[in-house]
Amino acid sequence: MNWLKSLWDKLVNKTSTSPTLVVVEEEPVEYKEESVGRILEQILLEAGVSEHIISKLDILAVFEQWYQGPNNEEEIRDSIQSFKEAVGGSINAKLNRKI
């Protein structure tokens, strides 16, 4: 009987699988914040300002140089009126028609 048990143990050891613990280290996810210019561009396009006007007047670059606030849509949207008054000229004229 002992030989039968020994044979059974050998068979079980060869065919059995034991769970192995695998440790996976996750890389931290980096969230890319949208640039101030990209957020402003979305706001302007939604308001009906054409891409041609945005690029012709270089509104995004001028705004990025002027803007000092946080990088979120609400703050950028709230600062547009002050931006128009600060830069004046053709940017103010074009944005006043749409925003």
Sequence and secondary structure as in RCSB ss.txt:
>XXXX:A:sequence
MNWLKSLWDKLVNKTSTSPTLVVVEEEPVEYKEESVGRILEQILLEAGVSEHIISKLDILAVFEQWYQGPNNEEE
IRDSIQSFKEAVGGSINAKLNRKI
>XXXX:A:secstr
 HHHHHHHHHHHHHH                    HHHHHHHHHHHHT  HHHHHHTTHHHHHHHH  S SSHHH
HHHHHHHHHHHH HHHHHHHHHH 
